[in-house]
Amino acid sequence: MPNPTKVTVPTLKQSHGPQYTRILSVGAARGDLVVPNDELVEAIDSSDEWIQQRTGIITRTRASQDINAIDLATDAAREAIERSGIDPALIDAVIVATISNIRQTPSVAAIVADRVGTNPAAAYDINAACAGYAYAVAQADALIRTGAAHYALVIGAEKLSDLVDPTDRSISFLLGDGAGAVVIGPSEYPGISTTVWGSDGSKAETIQMNHTMQEYRRGEVAWPTLRQEGPAVFRWAVWDMAKVAKKALEVAGIESADLAAFIPHQANMRIIDEFAKQLKLPESVVIARDVATTGNTSSASIPLATHRLLEEHPELSGGLALQIGFGAGLVFGAQVVVLP
Protein backbone atom coordinates (compact mmCIF):
# COMPACT_ATOMS: atom_id res chain seq x y z
CA MET A 1 0.00 0.00 0.00
CA PRO A 2 1.25 3.49 -0.75
CA ASN A 3 2.60 5.50 2.15
CA PRO A 4 0.27 8.26 3.27
CA THR A 5 1.39 11.71 2.29
CA LYS A 6 3.21 13.38 5.13
CA VAL A 7 1.58 16.64 6.13
CA THR A 8 3.95 19.50 6.79
CA VAL A 9 2.84 21.46 9.84
CA PRO A 10 4.24 24.95 10.32
CA THR A 11 6.10 25.48 13.57
CA LEU A 12 3.91 27.32 16.06
CA LYS A 13 5.17 30.23 18.04
CA GLN A 14 4.76 29.96 21.81
CA SER A 15 5.15 32.81 24.22
CA HIS A 16 7.91 33.07 26.79
CA GLY A 17 8.08 35.55 29.60
CA PRO A 18 10.46 36.64 32.36
CA GLN A 19 12.06 34.04 34.60
CA TYR A 20 10.81 35.57 37.84
CA THR A 21 7.85 37.52 39.20
CA ARG A 22 7.05 39.36 42.41
CA ILE A 23 4.31 41.32 44.14
CA LEU A 24 4.86 45.01 43.42
CA SER A 25 2.22 46.58 45.65
CA VAL A 26 -0.85 45.94 47.78
CA GLY A 27 -4.13 47.79 48.26
CA ALA A 28 -7.06 47.32 50.61
CA ALA A 29 -10.68 48.26 51.15
CA ARG A 30 -12.57 47.27 54.27
CA GLY A 31 -16.29 47.53 54.87
CA ASP A 32 -17.43 50.96 56.07
CA LEU A 33 -19.16 49.59 59.19
CA VAL A 34 -17.39 48.43 62.34
CA VAL A 35 -19.55 45.74 63.95
CA PRO A 36 -18.66 44.77 67.53
CA ASN A 37 -19.59 41.41 69.02
CA ASP A 38 -22.29 42.99 71.17
CA GLU A 39 -24.35 43.75 68.05
CA LEU A 40 -24.45 40.06 67.06
CA VAL A 41 -24.76 38.14 70.32
CA GLU A 42 -28.50 38.41 70.83
CA ALA A 43 -29.28 36.75 67.50
CA ILE A 44 -27.07 33.76 68.32
CA ASP A 45 -27.89 33.69 72.07
CA SER A 46 -24.26 34.17 73.01
CA SER A 47 -21.87 36.73 74.49
CA ASP A 48 -18.90 38.90 73.59
CA GLU A 49 -16.75 36.74 75.88
CA TRP A 50 -17.81 33.52 74.11
CA ILE A 51 -16.97 34.93 70.66
CA GLN A 52 -13.59 36.27 71.77
CA GLN A 53 -12.61 33.02 73.48
CA ARG A 54 -13.55 30.90 70.47
CA THR A 55 -12.31 33.16 67.67
CA GLY A 56 -10.27 36.10 68.96
CA ILE A 57 -12.58 38.45 67.07
CA ILE A 58 -13.43 41.74 68.81
CA THR A 59 -14.99 43.57 65.86
CA ARG A 60 -15.45 42.89 62.18
CA THR A 61 -15.86 45.27 59.23
CA ARG A 62 -18.99 44.99 57.13
CA ALA A 63 -20.27 46.97 54.18
CA SER A 64 -23.45 49.00 53.99
CA GLN A 65 -26.32 47.70 51.87
CA ASP A 66 -25.46 49.89 48.87
CA ILE A 67 -21.81 48.70 48.76
CA ASN A 68 -21.08 45.36 47.07
CA ALA A 69 -18.03 43.19 46.46
CA ILE A 70 -17.39 44.89 43.10
CA ASP A 71 -17.14 48.28 44.81
CA LEU A 72 -14.75 46.95 47.43
CA ALA A 73 -12.62 45.25 44.77
CA THR A 74 -12.45 48.46 42.74
CA ASP A 75 -11.25 50.54 45.68
CA ALA A 76 -8.58 48.01 46.67
CA ALA A 77 -7.42 47.69 43.04
CA ARG A 78 -7.07 51.44 42.60
CA GLU A 79 -4.82 51.69 45.65
CA ALA A 80 -2.67 48.76 44.53
CA ILE A 81 -2.25 50.20 41.02
CA GLU A 82 -1.40 53.66 42.34
CA ARG A 83 1.19 52.24 44.74
CA SER A 84 2.74 50.07 42.02
CA GLY A 85 3.46 53.03 39.77
CA ILE A 86 2.40 50.88 36.81
CA ASP A 87 0.26 52.39 34.07
CA PRO A 88 -3.05 50.44 34.30
CA ALA A 89 -2.97 50.10 30.51
CA LEU A 90 0.01 47.76 30.94
CA ILE A 91 -1.98 45.37 33.14
CA ASP A 92 -3.28 42.69 30.81
CA ALA A 93 -4.72 40.16 33.27
CA VAL A 94 -7.23 40.77 36.07
CA ILE A 95 -8.10 37.86 38.34
CA VAL A 96 -10.66 38.18 41.12
CA ALA A 97 -11.09 35.53 43.79
CA THR A 98 -14.61 35.75 45.22
CA ILE A 99 -17.74 33.88 46.23
CA SER A 100 -19.67 37.16 46.52
CA ASN A 101 -20.54 38.14 42.96
CA ILE A 102 -24.02 39.65 43.08
CA ARG A 103 -24.78 38.10 39.69
CA GLN A 104 -23.86 34.78 38.11
CA THR A 105 -22.45 36.78 35.21
CA PRO A 106 -20.72 39.04 34.22
CA SER A 107 -17.60 38.46 36.28
CA VAL A 108 -16.48 40.85 38.97
CA ALA A 109 -13.09 40.96 37.24
CA ALA A 110 -14.46 42.27 33.95
CA ILE A 111 -16.31 45.13 35.66
CA VAL A 112 -13.35 46.05 37.85
CA ALA A 113 -10.99 45.93 34.85
CA ASP A 114 -13.16 48.52 33.12
CA ARG A 115 -13.45 50.70 36.22
CA VAL A 116 -9.71 50.88 36.86
CA GLY A 117 -8.63 51.39 33.25
CA THR A 118 -7.08 48.06 32.29
CA ASN A 119 -9.34 47.30 29.30
CA PRO A 120 -8.96 45.16 27.23
CA ALA A 121 -7.21 42.98 29.83
CA ALA A 122 -8.19 39.35 30.15
CA ALA A 123 -10.48 39.22 33.18
CA TYR A 124 -12.05 36.35 35.07
CA ASP A 125 -13.23 35.26 38.51
CA ILE A 126 -12.19 32.15 40.39
CA ASN A 127 -14.17 30.45 43.14
CA ALA A 128 -11.80 28.78 45.57
CA ALA A 129 -13.28 30.42 48.68
CA CYS A 130 -10.66 31.12 51.37
CA ALA A 131 -7.86 29.71 49.19
CA GLY A 132 -8.88 31.89 46.25
CA TYR A 133 -6.22 34.55 46.68
CA ALA A 134 -3.39 31.98 46.84
CA TYR A 135 -4.82 30.31 43.73
CA ALA A 136 -4.99 33.65 41.91
CA VAL A 137 -1.39 34.51 42.81
CA ALA A 138 -0.27 31.15 41.43
CA GLN A 139 -2.12 31.79 38.17
CA ALA A 140 -0.82 35.34 37.78
CA ASP A 141 2.74 34.13 38.36
CA ALA A 142 2.33 31.46 35.69
CA LEU A 143 0.68 33.80 33.18
CA ILE A 144 3.51 36.31 33.43
CA ARG A 145 6.36 33.79 33.34
CA THR A 146 4.90 32.15 30.22
CA GLY A 147 4.45 35.48 28.48
CA ALA A 148 0.65 35.33 28.44
CA ALA A 149 0.55 38.54 30.49
CA HIS A 150 2.98 41.32 31.32
CA TYR A 151 1.41 42.56 34.56
CA ALA A 152 -1.48 41.09 36.53
CA LEU A 153 -3.93 42.55 39.00
CA VAL A 154 -5.01 39.99 41.61
CA ILE A 155 -7.92 40.73 43.95
CA GLY A 156 -9.65 38.88 46.76
CA ALA A 157 -13.04 40.48 47.37
CA GLU A 158 -15.97 39.44 49.54
CA LYS A 159 -19.22 40.76 50.94
CA LEU A 160 -19.97 37.80 53.16
CA SER A 161 -22.56 39.63 55.24
CA ASP A 162 -24.96 38.97 52.35
CA LEU A 163 -24.38 35.22 52.66
CA VAL A 164 -25.02 34.59 56.36
CA ASP A 165 -27.99 33.89 58.56
CA PRO A 166 -27.59 36.21 61.58
CA THR A 167 -29.04 33.50 63.84
CA ASP A 168 -26.57 30.80 62.76
CA ARG A 169 -24.04 30.00 65.49
CA SER A 170 -21.67 28.06 63.22
CA ILE A 171 -20.20 30.88 61.13
CA SER A 172 -22.27 34.10 60.98
CA PHE A 173 -20.37 35.93 63.74
CA LEU A 174 -17.01 35.16 62.11
CA LEU A 175 -17.49 36.88 58.79
CA GLY A 176 -16.66 40.34 57.52
CA ASP A 177 -16.55 42.28 54.25
CA GLY A 178 -13.56 43.66 52.39
CA ALA A 179 -11.14 43.40 49.48
CA GLY A 180 -7.40 43.21 49.07
CA ALA A 181 -5.49 43.63 45.81
CA VAL A 182 -1.95 43.23 44.54
CA VAL A 183 -0.16 44.05 41.31
CA ILE A 184 2.21 41.31 40.16
CA GLY A 185 4.89 41.86 37.57
CA PRO A 186 8.29 40.71 36.27
CA SER A 187 11.22 40.62 38.67
CA GLU A 188 15.00 40.34 38.53
CA TYR A 189 14.91 37.85 41.41
CA PRO A 190 12.50 35.11 42.59
CA GLY A 191 9.57 36.77 44.35
CA ILE A 192 6.89 34.04 44.34
CA SER A 193 7.71 30.43 45.12
CA THR A 194 6.07 27.33 43.68
CA THR A 195 2.54 27.04 45.03
CA VAL A 196 1.46 24.00 47.01
CA TRP A 197 -2.25 23.62 46.32
CA GLY A 198 -5.00 21.07 46.16
CA SER A 199 -8.45 20.06 47.37
CA ASP A 200 -10.40 17.38 49.19
CA GLY A 201 -13.94 17.37 47.90
CA SER A 202 -14.83 14.42 50.13
CA LYS A 203 -15.09 16.95 52.98
CA ALA A 204 -17.04 19.53 50.98
CA GLU A 205 -20.04 19.39 53.30
CA THR A 206 -18.07 20.79 56.23
CA ILE A 207 -18.29 24.31 54.76
CA GLN A 208 -21.03 24.98 52.22
CA MET A 209 -24.21 26.81 51.32
CA ASN A 210 -27.05 25.06 53.09
CA HIS A 211 -29.41 25.13 50.08
CA THR A 212 -29.30 25.64 46.31
CA MET A 213 -30.67 28.59 44.36
CA GLN A 214 -32.94 26.19 42.50
CA GLU A 215 -34.52 25.03 45.77
CA TYR A 216 -35.00 28.66 46.78
CA ARG A 217 -36.53 29.56 43.42
CA ARG A 218 -39.05 26.74 43.77
CA GLY A 219 -40.04 28.07 47.19
CA GLU A 220 -38.84 24.94 48.97
CA VAL A 221 -36.30 26.61 51.25
CA ALA A 222 -35.28 29.98 52.69
CA TRP A 223 -32.51 32.12 51.18
CA PRO A 224 -29.32 29.95 51.03
CA THR A 225 -26.65 30.87 53.58
CA LEU A 226 -23.17 29.69 54.55
CA ARG A 227 -22.85 27.01 57.25
CA GLN A 228 -19.92 25.07 58.65
CA GLU A 229 -19.12 22.18 60.95
CA GLY A 230 -16.82 24.10 63.27
CA PRO A 231 -14.96 21.29 65.09
CA ALA A 232 -14.27 19.38 61.85
CA VAL A 233 -13.02 22.52 60.12
CA PHE A 234 -10.78 23.38 63.08
CA ARG A 235 -9.14 19.94 63.08
CA TRP A 236 -8.60 19.99 59.31
CA ALA A 237 -7.21 23.52 59.32
CA VAL A 238 -4.77 22.94 62.17
CA TRP A 239 -3.43 19.48 61.43
CA ASP A 240 -3.72 19.02 57.66
CA MET A 241 -2.94 22.62 56.70
CA ALA A 242 0.15 22.73 58.92
CA LYS A 243 1.53 19.96 56.71
CA VAL A 244 0.76 22.02 53.60
CA ALA A 245 2.51 25.05 55.09
CA LYS A 246 5.59 22.98 55.88
CA LYS A 247 5.57 21.63 52.32
CA ALA A 248 5.40 25.19 50.96
CA LEU A 249 8.53 26.08 52.93
CA GLU A 250 10.25 22.96 51.61
CA VAL A 251 9.51 23.62 47.93
CA ALA A 252 10.58 27.25 48.39
CA GLY A 253 13.92 26.00 49.69
CA ILE A 254 13.76 27.85 52.99
CA GLU A 255 13.14 27.20 56.68
CA SER A 256 10.76 28.90 59.09
CA ALA A 257 13.66 30.88 60.54
CA ASP A 258 14.15 32.54 57.14
CA LEU A 259 10.68 34.10 57.27
CA ALA A 260 9.97 37.71 58.15
CA ALA A 261 6.22 37.11 58.37
CA PHE A 262 3.52 34.46 58.46
CA ILE A 263 0.23 35.46 56.83
CA PRO A 264 -2.36 32.68 57.11
CA HIS A 265 -5.98 32.95 56.09
CA GLN A 266 -7.63 34.92 58.87
CA ALA A 267 -10.13 32.24 59.80
CA ASN A 268 -9.90 32.22 63.57
CA MET A 269 -7.28 33.38 66.07
CA ARG A 270 -7.13 29.94 67.72
CA ILE A 271 -6.27 28.37 64.36
CA ILE A 272 -3.58 31.00 63.72
CA ASP A 273 -2.02 30.44 67.15
CA GLU A 274 -2.02 26.66 66.76
CA PHE A 275 -0.54 27.04 63.28
CA ALA A 276 2.38 29.00 64.70
CA LYS A 277 3.04 26.24 67.23
CA GLN A 278 2.92 23.52 64.58
CA LEU A 279 5.39 25.41 62.39
CA LYS A 280 7.64 26.21 65.36
CA LEU A 281 7.97 29.78 64.19
CA PRO A 282 10.72 31.75 65.91
CA GLU A 283 9.78 34.94 67.76
CA SER A 284 11.36 36.99 65.00
CA VAL A 285 8.53 36.04 62.60
CA VAL A 286 5.70 38.57 62.66
CA ILE A 287 2.31 36.84 62.52
CA ALA A 288 -0.67 38.53 60.85
CA ARG A 289 -3.66 38.81 63.20
CA ASP A 290 -5.99 41.03 61.20
CA VAL A 291 -8.93 38.77 62.10
CA ALA A 292 -9.27 40.48 65.50
CA THR A 293 -10.73 43.65 64.00
CA THR A 294 -11.63 42.72 60.40
CA GLY A 295 -13.12 39.26 60.87
CA ASN A 296 -12.90 36.38 58.43
CA THR A 297 -13.15 37.78 54.89
CA SER A 298 -12.50 34.52 53.01
CA SER A 299 -10.52 35.20 49.80
CA ALA A 300 -9.82 38.80 50.87
CA SER A 301 -8.25 37.90 54.20
CA ILE A 302 -4.62 37.30 53.15
CA PRO A 303 -4.16 40.49 51.10
CA LEU A 304 -6.02 42.52 53.75
CA ALA A 305 -3.78 41.08 56.45
CA THR A 306 -0.72 41.77 54.29
CA HIS A 307 -1.77 45.38 53.82
CA ARG A 308 -2.21 45.92 57.56
CA LEU A 309 1.02 44.12 58.40
CA LEU A 310 3.02 46.38 56.08
CA GLU A 311 1.27 49.49 57.41
CA GLU A 312 2.21 48.53 60.97
CA HIS A 313 5.63 47.04 60.15
CA PRO A 314 7.07 48.76 57.06
CA GLU A 315 10.43 47.22 57.89
CA LEU A 316 9.05 43.87 56.66
CA SER A 317 9.14 45.10 53.06
CA GLY A 318 11.55 42.94 51.08
CA GLY A 319 11.31 40.08 53.56
CA LEU A 320 9.88 36.62 52.99
CA ALA A 321 6.31 35.78 53.98
CA LEU A 322 4.59 32.41 54.04
CA GLN A 323 0.94 32.78 53.06
CA ILE A 324 -1.64 30.01 53.12
CA GLY A 325 -5.34 29.96 52.32
CA PHE A 326 -7.75 27.15 53.14
CA GLY A 327 -11.50 26.71 53.26
CA ALA A 328 -14.68 25.60 51.55
CA GLY A 329 -14.19 22.94 48.99
CA LEU A 330 -12.11 21.88 50.83
CA VAL A 331 -9.37 23.70 48.95
CA PHE A 332 -5.96 24.98 49.97
CA GLY A 333 -3.03 26.91 48.56
CA ALA A 334 0.27 28.13 50.01
CA GLN A 335 3.34 29.91 48.72
CA VAL A 336 6.26 31.99 49.96
CA VAL A 337 6.43 35.55 48.61
CA VAL A 338 8.72 38.54 48.91
CA LEU A 339 6.73 41.32 50.55
CA PRO A 340 6.44 44.50 48.46
TIMI-29076 format. One record per residue (C-alpha): residue in three letters; y, z, x. Coordinates in steps of 0.02 Angstrom, whole numbers, padded with zeros to 5 digits, always signed. Layout:
BEGIN
ALAYZX/...
This chain:
BEGIN
MET+00000+00000+00000/PRO+00174-00038+00063/ASN+00275+00107+00130/PRO+00413+00164+00014/THR+00586+00115+00069/LYS+00669+00256+00160/VAL+00832+00306+00079/THR+00975+00340+00197/VAL+01073+00492+00142/PRO+01248+00516+00212/THR+01274+00679+00305/LEU+01366+00803+00196/LYS+01512+00902+00259/GLN+01498+01090+00238/SER+01641+01211+00258/HIS+01653+01339+00396/GLY+01777+01480+00404/PRO+01832+01618+00523/GLN+01702+01730+00603/TYR+01779+01892+00541/THR+01876+01960+00393/ARG+01968+02120+00352/ILE+02066+02207+00216/LEU+02250+02171+00243/SER+02329+02283+00111/VAL+02297+02389-00042/GLY+02390+02413-00207/ALA+02366+02530-00353/ALA+02413+02558-00534/ARG+02364+02714-00629/GLY+02377+02743-00815/ASP+02548+02803-00871/LEU+02480+02959-00958/VAL+02421+03117-00870/VAL+02287+03197-00978/PRO+02238+03377-00933/ASN+02070+03451-00979/ASP+02150+03558-01114/GLU+02187+03402-01217/LEU+02003+03353-01222/VAL+01907+03516-01238/GLU+01921+03542-01425/ALA+01838+03375-01464/ILE+01688+03416-01354/ASP+01684+03603-01395/SER+01708+03651-01213/SER+01837+03724-01094/ASP+01945+03679-00945/GLU+01837+03794-00837/TRP+01676+03706-00890/ILE+01746+03533-00848/GLN+01814+03588-00680/GLN+01651+03674-00631/ARG+01545+03524-00677/THR+01658+03384-00615/GLY+01805+03448-00513/ILE+01923+03353-00629/ILE+02087+03440-00672/THR+02178+03293-00750/ARG+02145+03109-00772/THR+02264+02961-00793/ARG+02250+02857-00949/ALA+02349+02709-01013/SER+02450+02700-01173/GLN+02385+02593-01316/ASP+02494+02444-01273/ILE+02435+02438-01091/ASN+02268+02354-01054/ALA+02160+02323-00901/ILE+02244+02155-00869/ASP+02414+02240-00857/LEU+02347+02372-00737/ALA+02262+02238-00631/THR+02423+02137-00623/ASP+02527+02284-00562/ALA+02400+02333-00429/ALA+02385+02152-00371/ARG+02572+02130-00353/GLU+02585+02282-00241/ALA+02438+02226-00134/ILE+02510+02051-00112/GLU+02683+02117-00070/ARG+02612+02237+00059/SER+02503+02101+00137/GLY+02651+01988+00173/ILE+02544+01840+00120/ASP+02620+01704+00013/PRO+02522+01715-00152/ALA+02505+01525-00149/LEU+02388+01547+00000/ILE+02268+01657-00099/ASP+02135+01540-00164/ALA+02008+01664-00236/VAL+02039+01803-00362/ILE+01893+01917-00405/VAL+01909+02056-00533/ALA+01777+02189-00555/THR+01788+02261-00731/ILE+01694+02311-00887/SER+01858+02326-00983/ASN+01907+02148-01027/ILE+01982+02154-01201/ARG+01905+01984-01239/GLN+01739+01905-01193/THR+01839+01761-01123/PRO+01952+01711-01036/SER+01923+01814-00880/VAL+02043+01949-00824/ALA+02048+01862-00654/ALA+02114+01697-00723/ILE+02256+01783-00816/VAL+02302+01892-00667/ALA+02297+01743-00550/ASP+02426+01656-00658/ARG+02535+01811-00672/VAL+02544+01843-00485/GLY+02570+01662-00432/THR+02403+01614-00354/ASN+02365+01465-00467/PRO+02258+01362-00448/ALA+02149+01492-00360/ALA+01967+01507-00409/ALA+01961+01659-00524/TYR+01818+01754-00603/ASP+01763+01926-00662/ILE+01607+02019-00610/ASN+01523+02157-00709/ALA+01439+02279-00590/ALA+01521+02434-00664/CYS+01556+02568-00533/ALA+01485+02460-00393/GLY+01594+02312-00444/TYR+01728+02334-00311/ALA+01599+02342-00169/TYR+01515+02186-00241/ALA+01683+02096-00250/VAL+01726+02141-00070/ALA+01557+02071-00013/GLN+01590+01908-00106/ALA+01767+01889-00041/ASP+01707+01918+00137/ALA+01573+01785+00117/LEU+01690+01659+00034/ILE+01816+01672+00175/ARG+01689+01667+00318/THR+01607+01511+00245/GLY+01774+01424+00223/ALA+01767+01422+00032/ALA+01927+01525+00027/HIS+02066+01566+00149/TYR+02128+01728+00071/ALA+02054+01826-00074/LEU+02127+01950-00197/VAL+01999+02081-00251/ILE+02037+02197-00396/GLY+01944+02338-00482/ALA+02024+02369-00652/GLU+01972+02477-00798/LYS+02038+02547-00961/LEU+01890+02658-00998/SER+01982+02762-01128/ASP+01949+02617-01248/LEU+01761+02633-01219/VAL+01729+02818-01251/ASP+01694+02928-01400/PRO+01811+03079-01380/THR+01675+03192-01452/ASP+01540+03138-01328/ARG+01500+03274-01202/SER+01403+03161-01084/ILE+01544+03056-01010/SER+01705+03049-01113/PHE+01797+03187-01018/LEU+01758+03105-00850/LEU+01844+02939-00875/GLY+02017+02876-00833/ASP+02114+02713-00827/GLY+02183+02620-00678/ALA+02170+02474-00557/GLY+02161+02454-00370/ALA+02181+02290-00275/VAL+02161+02227-00097/VAL+02203+02066-00008/ILE+02066+02008+00110/GLY+02093+01879+00245/PRO+02035+01814+00414/SER+02031+01933+00561/GLU+02017+01926+00750/TYR+01893+02071+00745/PRO+01755+02129+00625/GLY+01838+02217+00478/ILE+01702+02217+00345/SER+01521+02256+00385/THR+01366+02184+00303/THR+01352+02252+00127/VAL+01200+02351+00073/TRP+01181+02316-00112/GLY+01053+02308-00250/SER+01003+02368-00422/ASP+00869+02459-00520/GLY+00868+02395-00697/SER+00721+02506-00741/LYS+00847+02649-00755/ALA+00976+02549-00852/GLU+00969+02665-01002/THR+01039+02811-00903/ILE+01216+02738-00915/GLN+01249+02611-01051/MET+01341+02566-01210/ASN+01253+02655-01353/HIS+01256+02504-01471/THR+01282+02315-01465/MET+01430+02218-01534/GLN+01309+02125-01647/GLU+01251+02289-01726/TYR+01433+02339-01750/ARG+01478+02171-01826/ARG+01337+02189-01952/GLY+01403+02359-02002/GLU+01247+02448-01942/VAL+01331+02562-01815/ALA+01499+02634-01764/TRP+01606+02559-01625/PRO+01498+02551-01466/THR+01543+02679-01333/LEU+01484+02727-01159/ARG+01351+02862-01142/GLN+01254+02932-00996/GLU+01109+03047-00956/GLY+01205+03163-00841/PRO+01064+03254-00748/ALA+00969+03093-00713/VAL+01126+03006-00651/PHE+01169+03154-00539/ARG+00997+03154-00457/TRP+01000+02966-00430/ALA+01176+02966-00361/VAL+01147+03108-00239/TRP+00974+03071-00172/ASP+00951+02883-00186/MET+01131+02835-00147/ALA+01137+02946+00008/LYS+00998+02835+00076/VAL+01101+02680+00038/ALA+01253+02755+00125/LYS+01149+02794+00280/LYS+01081+02616+00278/ALA+01259+02548+00270/LEU+01304+02647+00427/GLU+01148+02581+00513/VAL+01181+02397+00476/ALA+01363+02420+00529/GLY+01300+02484+00696/ILE+01392+02649+00688/GLU+01360+02834+00657/SER+01445+02954+00538/ALA+01544+03027+00683/ASP+01627+02857+00707/LEU+01705+02863+00534/ALA+01885+02907+00499/ALA+01856+02918+00311/PHE+01723+02923+00176/ILE+01773+02842+00011/PRO+01634+02855-00118/HIS+01647+02805-00299/GLN+01746+02943-00382/ALA+01612+02990-00506/ASN+01611+03179-00495/MET+01669+03304-00364/ARG+01497+03386-00357/ILE+01419+03218-00314/ILE+01550+03186-00179/ASP+01522+03358-00101/GLU+01333+03338-00101/PHE+01352+03164-00027/ALA+01450+03235+00119/LYS+01312+03362+00152/GLN+01176+03229+00146/LEU+01271+03119+00269/LYS+01311+03268+00382/LEU+01489+03209+00398/PRO+01588+03295+00536/GLU+01747+03388+00489/SER+01849+03250+00568/VAL+01802+03130+00426/VAL+01929+03133+00285/ILE+01842+03126+00115/ALA+01926+03043-00033/ARG+01941+03160-00183/ASP+02052+03060-00300/VAL+01938+03105-00446/ALA+02024+03275-00464/THR+02182+03200-00537/THR+02136+03020-00582/GLY+01963+03043-00656/ASN+01819+02921-00645/THR+01889+02745-00658/SER+01726+02650-00625/SER+01760+02490-00526/ALA+01940+02543-00491/SER+01895+02710-00412/ILE+01865+02657-00231/PRO+02025+02555-00208/LEU+02126+02687-00301/ALA+02054+02823-00189/THR+02089+02715-00036/HIS+02269+02691-00089/ARG+02296+02878-00111/LEU+02206+02920+00051/LEU+02319+02804+00151/GLU+02474+02870+00064/GLU+02427+03049+00111/HIS+02352+03008+00282/PRO+02438+02853+00354/GLU+02361+02894+00522/LEU+02193+02833+00453/SER+02255+02653+00457/GLY+02147+02554+00577/GLY+02004+02678+00565/LEU+01831+02649+00494/ALA+01789+02699+00316/LEU+01620+02702+00229/GLN+01639+02653+00047/ILE+01501+02656-00082/GLY+01498+02616-00267/PHE+01357+02657-00387/GLY+01335+02663-00575/ALA+01280+02577-00734/GLY+01147+02449-00710/LEU+01094+02541-00605/VAL+01185+02448-00468/PHE+01249+02499-00298/GLY+01346+02428-00151/ALA+01407+02501+00014/GLN+01496+02436+00167/VAL+01600+02498+00313/VAL+01777+02431+00322/VAL+01927+02446+00436/LEU+02066+02528+00337/PRO+02225+02423+00322/
